[in-house]
Amino acid sequence: MHKRNTFFLGLTLLLINTTTIAQTAALDSVAKKGFMVSNDKIYVVMAIVITILAGLIFYVIRLDKKISRIEKES
């Protein structure tokens, strides 16, 4: 059992190392500006993040009002 766990751990570390080497070569071409900025995708990401945060804030405010109403009733 111990040998199997060691084997899978070694295999996982090897695969992680291989993928990071492949990503490093791909990122060198856009190193000056950055990937998201060079493709104008940063604005899409920011819009999604702002939408999610606005939704969470709206949910928390609504939940707080409901809890306050229940506390006042009891």
Secondary structure, DSSP 8 states (H G I E B T S, - for coil): -HHHHHHHHHHHHHHHHHHHHHHHHHHGGGTTT-HHHHTT-HHHHHHHHHHHHHHHHHHHHHHHHHHHHHHHH-
